[in-house]
Amino acid sequence: MFTWVILFLMKRIILFFLLMVCCLGCGYSWYREHFLNQMIGQMIIVGFNGSKLTPNNPIVRDVQKYHIGGVILFNENKIINHPEYEKNIKSPTQVKQLISDLQKISQLPLFIAIDQEGGKVARLSTAFGVSDKSAWQLGNLNDLETTRKEADKTTNILKQLGFNVNFAPCVDIMLNPDSPIIMFKERSFSSDPNVVSAQAEVVLKSHLSNNVLPVLKHFPGHGSARGDTHIGFVDITDDFQAIELIPYQKLLSRFPQIGVMVAHLFDQNIDSNFPASLSPKHIGQKLRKELSFSGLVFTDDLQMQALTDHWDWYDIVVNAINAGNDILVIGNNLNYDPDIVPKTIDIVAKAVKKGDILPERIQESYQRIIQTKRKLKEGIK
């Protein structure tokens, strides 16, 4: 009788431990998948509609459930098929409240991004108190003290409103006077790379002093390009000049804490398969190794037609990550999709399971993102 009881108890103990192991295994698997999705979410900055936060806005779900890394705010609706959509920027009080509400619902601090270059590329109007000067105007004047004062006008306002990322300054060199997206919009400081570098340095310092992460663009250089990546494929194979890299060579070594945005520019001399934004040769080799850049790398808007006309969303997202980008910028203002965030996270998670993306690639970007957010909290200087 005693022996039977012992055997019975031993069987129960063994069964208990087997169940525990199984449960722990399932739990660990769930936790691992859940944390992977959180890491993927942090790699996304997305645009949305609405000037105030409402419970039914998809951005609330994207922040709370999918843990996105940040948002980008726009003042103008470019979605032709949905002219009724309201964008994000109306007035200083409204913008400040919107940003505050977004941060309150997020577990991790959000990147709150904007394209505030000045001049013709400005999401905040002069009514906000920002500078009205374009890069071209400042570069022609070429007075660094004036540039500092104008930059401070803008970065002070960005800080007050709650923005912590600005996709500026442009360090594209004005090599093509007929450029529709650079010269026509006065986005270049100069045709002289040394003037561009000096002007941009002042702008960088102004951002950093106000704890706003500046992002140089458009790597490797959009100043010689003849086309606009918003509306189609742009080939710079025969146009790109080596001097377009000079601002990056001068500035990235001095300001390793800043960001870089990579353009959708195709250069067959570097990569015969992909434009820079999807190319490990441009990002992994040129930007990371040759320029020794260790900061955050942002894609240009992945919904631009330079990409969407030639690749499906799976290939765009997977190649962008494998190329070495840390942040996938999805403006959602050229082609609005309320479910673009869950779709993108699902694509990346499946790509990891299939082996199309290594989990270490996700972890690498996640660590950079968290480190940058920590610096923003403590002071990014």
Secondary structure as the mmCIF struct_conf table of DSSP 4:
data_model
#
loop_
_struct_conf.conf_type_id
_struct_conf.id
_struct_conf.beg_label_comp_id
_struct_conf.beg_label_asym_id
_struct_conf.beg_label_seq_id
_struct_conf.end_label_comp_id
_struct_conf.end_label_asym_id
_struct_conf.end_label_seq_id
HELX_RH_AL_P HELX_RH_AL_P1 PHE A 2 GLN A 42
TURN_TY1_P TURN_TY1_P1 MET A 43 MET A 43
STRN STRN1 ILE A 44 GLY A 47
BEND BEND1 SER A 51 LYS A 52
TURN_TY1_P TURN_TY1_P2 PRO A 55 ASN A 56
BEND BEND2 ASN A 57 ASN A 57
HELX_RH_AL_P HELX_RH_AL_P2 PRO A 58 GLN A 64
TURN_TY1_P TURN_TY1_P3 LYS A 65 TYR A 66
BEND BEND3 GLY A 69 GLY A 69
STRN STRN2 GLY A 70 ILE A 72
BEND BEND4 ASN A 75 GLU A 76
TURN_TY1_P TURN_TY1_P4 ILE A 80 ASN A 81
TURN_TY1_P TURN_TY1_P5 PRO A 83 GLU A 84
BEND BEND5 ASN A 88 ASN A 88
BEND BEND6 LYS A 90 LYS A 90
HELX_RH_AL_P HELX_RH_AL_P3 PRO A 92 LYS A 104
TURN_TY1_P TURN_TY1_P6 ILE A 105 ILE A 105
BEND BEND7 GLN A 107 LEU A 108
HELX_LH_PP_P HELX_LH_PP_P1 PRO A 109 LEU A 110
STRN STRN3 PHE A 111 ILE A 114
STRN STRN4 GLN A 116 GLY A 118
TURN_TY1_P TURN_TY1_P7 GLY A 119 LYS A 120
STRN STRN5 VAL A 121 ALA A 122
BEND BEND8 ARG A 123 LEU A 124
HELX_RH_3T_P HELX_RH_3T_P1 THR A 126 PHE A 128
TURN_TY1_P TURN_TY1_P8 GLY A 129 GLY A 129
HELX_RH_AL_P HELX_RH_AL_P4 ALA A 135 LEU A 141
TURN_TY1_P TURN_TY1_P9 ASN A 142 ASN A 142
HELX_RH_AL_P HELX_RH_AL_P5 LEU A 144 LEU A 161
TURN_TY1_P TURN_TY1_P10 GLY A 162 GLY A 162
STRN STRN6 VAL A 165 ASN A 166
STRN STRN7 CYS A 170 CYS A 170
TURN_TY1_P TURN_TY1_P11 PRO A 177 ASP A 178
TURN_TY1_P TURN_TY1_P12 PRO A 180 GLU A 186
BEND BEND9 PHE A 189 PHE A 189
BEND BEND10 SER A 191 ASP A 192
HELX_RH_AL_P HELX_RH_AL_P6 PRO A 193 SER A 209
TURN_TY1_P TURN_TY1_P13 ASN A 210 ASN A 211
STRN STRN8 LEU A 213 PHE A 219
TURN_TY1_P TURN_TY1_P14 PRO A 220 PRO A 220
TURN_TY1_P TURN_TY1_P15 GLY A 223 SER A 224
BEND BEND11 ARG A 226 GLY A 227
TURN_TY1_P TURN_TY1_P16 THR A 229 ILE A 231
BEND BEND12 GLY A 232 GLY A 232
STRN STRN9 VAL A 234 ASP A 235
TURN_TY1_P TURN_TY1_P17 THR A 237 ASP A 239
HELX_RH_3T_P HELX_RH_3T_P2 ALA A 242 LEU A 245
HELX_RH_AL_P HELX_RH_AL_P7 ILE A 246 LEU A 251
TURN_TY1_P TURN_TY1_P18 LEU A 252 ARG A 254
TURN_TY1_P TURN_TY1_P19 PRO A 256 GLN A 257
BEND BEND13 ILE A 258 ILE A 258
STRN STRN10 GLY A 259 VAL A 262
HELX_LH_PP_P HELX_LH_PP_P2 ALA A 263 ALA A 263
STRN STRN11 LEU A 265 PHE A 266
TURN_TY1_P TURN_TY1_P20 GLN A 268 ILE A 270
BEND BEND14 SER A 272 PHE A 274
HELX_RH_3T_P HELX_RH_3T_P3 ALA A 276 LEU A 278
HELX_RH_AL_P HELX_RH_AL_P8 PRO A 280 PRO A 280
HELX_RH_PI_P HELX_RH_PI_P1 LYS A 281 GLU A 290
BEND BEND15 LEU A 291 LEU A 291
BEND BEND16 GLY A 295 GLY A 295
STRN STRN12 VAL A 297 THR A 299
BEND BEND17 ASP A 300 ASP A 300
HELX_LH_PP_P HELX_LH_PP_P3 ASP A 301 ASP A 301
TURN_TY1_P TURN_TY1_P21 LEU A 302 GLN A 303
BEND BEND18 MET A 304 MET A 304
HELX_RH_AL_P HELX_RH_AL_P9 GLN A 305 THR A 308
TURN_TY1_P TURN_TY1_P22 ASP A 309 HIS A 310
BEND BEND19 TRP A 311 TRP A 311
HELX_RH_AL_P HELX_RH_AL_P10 TRP A 313 ALA A 323
TURN_TY1_P TURN_TY1_P23 GLY A 324 GLY A 324
BEND BEND20 ASP A 326 ASP A 326
STRN STRN13 ILE A 327 ILE A 327
STRN STRN14 LEU A 328 ILE A 330
BEND BEND21 ASN A 333 ASN A 335
TURN_TY1_P TURN_TY1_P24 PRO A 338 ASP A 339
HELX_RH_AL_P HELX_RH_AL_P11 ILE A 340 LYS A 354
TURN_TY1_P TURN_TY1_P25 GLY A 355 GLY A 355
BEND BEND22 ASP A 356 ILE A 357
HELX_RH_AL_P HELX_RH_AL_P12 PRO A 359 GLU A 378
#
